[in-house]
Structures are given as structure tokens and as C-alpha cells.
Amino acid sequence: MEHLKLTVTGMSCMGCVNSVKNLLGALPGVGQIDIDLASGQVEVEYSADQIQPTQLRLAIEDGGYGVA
């Protein structure tokens, strides 16, 4: 499994955190997802043979959040 760290913008509450977790968790090959609301840091464990980092970023952006 690979790890990707992203800074996600636009999260303001735990509902946003859950939304981002659901967006990423619905993708194939995604494992553990850790999100720090205060810093906007998101760490995603994923299988590189099933999904690419670009697809993870796009899923977050398609959900209405930004990726710095």
C-alpha cells in the first residue's frame, strides 16, 4: 500500500470530514483514511495497482473541496 498526504481546503466541520472520507472510501483500492480538520491534512492509504493519486485528488475536487 502507498500513502498520499494532501491538504484539502473547504472543510469546516466534522460533516465535511465525513464527506471527504466517504468520497475517498468509495474508490477502489483505498484503505485507511486519516483527516485532521484543523490543518486540512488528509492521509490516504491506497493500492497503486488499483488507483492513482490523480484520481484521489479528482474525487475530492468533484465533491466540492479544494486540494492545495
N, C-alpha and C positions, 0 to 999 in steps of 0.2 A: 504494500500500500504506500502511496505517496501522500505528502502533506502539502497543502497550499494555504498560505496566510494572505488574507485580503483585508483591506479597510473598506467597510461598507458605510455609505452615507445615507441619511434619511431615516435611520432607525431612532425612534424617540420613546419607545415603551416596550414592555415585555410582549405585547401583541405583535410588534414589529419583529422582535427576536424570533417568536414562534413562526411568524410568516416566512422569514428567511430560512429557518430550519426546515419548514415544510417544502419550500421551493427546492432546496438542495436535496432534501431527503427523498424526494420523488424521482430523482435521477438515478439511472442505473450505475452501479459501481461506487456509490457514495457510502462511506462508512460513518464514523463518528464526526459530529459537527459541534464545535465549541464556539460560543459567541460571547463577547464581552460588550455589553450595551454601552458602558461609559466611554470606552475607547473606540468602539465600532469595529474592533478586530474580530475577524471570523477565521477560524482554522478548520479546514475540511480535510478529512482523510478520504482518499479516493483510489480507485484501481485504474491505473493509466491505460490498461488494455480495454477498458470499457468506456472511459470518458476522459476528455481533455480539459485542461484549465480554462480554455476559452469558453467551453460550454457551461462551466460552472458560473463564470462571470456573466454570460448572457442570461442565464436563468435568473440571477439576482436582478439584473437590469430589466428584464421582462416583467419582473414582479413590482417594478416601480421604485427600486432603490438604486443608488449610485455605487460604483466601485472606483475607489481612488487608486 
